[in-house]
Amino acid sequence: MKSLKDRYLHLLHQKDVTAYQVSAKTGISNDVLSRLKNGKTEKISNDNAKLLAEYFGVSKEWLTTGNGEMLTNTAGVKTPQHQAPPQDGRLFDLVVSQQETIKNLTEINKNLSETNKQLSELLEAEQSKKTSSGSDKRASRYREAS
């Protein structure tokens, strides 16, 4: 990966996060991350580089220049690139959050289904009234004409 943009996009994809999530976790402004993501800058401040490197578990040197080892562990000791960085529970938190979201959406879907059923019944009743009302009017006109 030749450019800072490429390395940043690779890390976003690898960690499956958005620039907004990175901003929220690191405190780096969305504007800075947007310029980085869109290739509008090839340099970031030393502080931002450090924050991004720590967040993604990569070396600051690799992030900023593309040189050196990509991954580091939390003690700053280099790890082989084929080894995954240490986990800190974010995946578990994400899974729990997604399960809660699924539970909430299931409940919403159930409520919408019940509402849809009630609306269908009301619509059917209204249509039935109109049909019988129309028949009554035709019968009364027929009697008047006779």
C-alpha positions in Angstrom: 0.0 0.0 0.0 1.7 3.1 -1.3 -0.4 5.9 0.1 -1.6 6.9 3.5 -5.1 6.8 2.1 -4.7 3.2 1.0 -3.4 2.1 4.4 -6.2 4.0 6.2 -8.9 2.4 3.9 -7.3 -1.0 4.4 -7.5 -0.6 8.2 -11.2 0.6 8.0 -12.1 -2.4 6.0 -10.0 -4.8 8.1 -11.6 -3.6 11.3 -15.0 -3.2 9.6 -15.6 0.3 11.1 -16.6 3.6 9.6 -14.6 6.8 9.8 -17.4 8.1 12.1 -16.8 5.3 14.5 -13.0 5.9 14.4 -13.7 9.6 15.1 -15.9 8.8 18.1 -13.3 6.4 19.6 -10.2 8.5 18.9 -11.4 12.0 19.1 -10.0 12.8 15.7 -12.3 15.2 13.8 -14.5 13.8 11.0 -13.0 16.4 8.7 -9.5 15.1 9.2 -10.6 11.5 8.7 -12.7 12.5 5.6 -9.7 14.2 4.0 -7.6 11.2 4.7 -10.2 8.8 3.4 -10.6 10.8 0.2 -6.9 11.2 -0.4 -7.0 14.9 0.0 -4.1 14.8 2.4 -0.9 12.6 2.6 0.2 13.9 6.0 -1.5 13.8 9.4 -0.3 15.3 12.7 2.0 13.2 14.9 -0.8 13.1 17.6 -3.4 11.9 15.1 -1.0 9.3 13.7 -0.4 8.0 17.2 -4.1 7.9 18.0 -4.9 6.0 14.8 -2.0 3.6 15.2 -3.1 2.8 18.7 -6.8 2.4 17.7 -6.0 0.1 14.8 -3.1 -1.8 16.6 -0.5 -0.9 13.9 2.8 0.8 14.1 2.8 4.6 13.6 5.8 4.3 11.2 3.9 1.8 9.0 0.7 3.9 9.1 2.5 7.2 8.2 5.1 5.9 5.8 4.3 2.4 4.8 7.7 1.2 6.1 8.4 -1.3 8.8 6.1 -3.9 10.4 2.4 -3.2 10.2 1.1 -4.8 13.4 2.1 -4.2 17.0 0.8 -5.6 20.3 -0.3 -3.4 23.1 3.2 -3.4 24.7 4.7 -2.0 21.5 6.5 -5.2 20.6 6.2 -6.2 17.0 4.1 -9.1 16.1 4.2 -11.2 12.9 1.8 -9.9 10.2 0.0 -13.2 10.0 -0.9 -13.0 13.7 -4.1 -11.2 14.6 -3.8 -8.2 16.9 -5.0 -8.6 20.5 -8.7 -8.4 21.1 -10.1 -6.0 23.6 -13.8 -7.1 23.8 -15.1 -4.7 21.1 -16.2 -7.6 19.0 -18.2 -9.1 21.9 -19.8 -5.7 22.6 -20.7 -5.4 19.0 -22.3 -8.8 19.0 -24.3 -8.0 22.1 -25.4 -4.7 20.6 -26.5 -6.4 17.4 -28.5 -9.0 19.4 -30.3 -6.2 21.2 -31.0 -4.5 17.9 -32.4 -7.8 16.4 -34.6 -8.3 19.5 -35.9 -4.7 19.2 -36.5 -5.0 15.4 -38.3 -8.3 16.0 -40.7 -6.7 18.5 -41.3 -3.8 16.1 -42.0 -6.2 13.3 -44.5 -8.1 15.5 -46.3 -4.8 16.4 -46.4 -3.7 12.7 -47.8 -7.1 11.7 -50.6 -6.7 14.3 -51.3 -3.2 13.2 -51.4 -4.3 9.6 -53.8 -7.0 10.4 -56.1 -4.6 12.3 -56.0 -2.1 9.4 -56.8 -4.8 6.9 -59.8 -5.8 9.0 -61.0 -2.2 9.2 -60.5 -1.7 5.5 -62.5 -4.9 4.7 -65.3 -3.8 7.0 -65.4 -0.4 5.3 -65.5 -2.0 1.9 -68.2 -4.4 3.0 -70.3 -1.4 4.3 -69.9 0.4 1.0 -70.9 -2.7 -1.0 -74.0 -3.3 1.1 -74.8 0.4 1.2 -74.6 0.5 -2.6 -76.9 -2.5 -2.9 -79.5 -0.8 -0.6 -79.5 2.4 -2.7 -80.0 0.4 -5.9 -82.8 -1.5 -4.4 -84.5 1.6 -3.1 -84.1 3.3 -6.6 -85.6 0.2 -8.2 -88.6 0.3 -5.8 -89.1 4.0 -6.5 -89.0 3.5 -10.2 -91.6 0.7 -10.0 
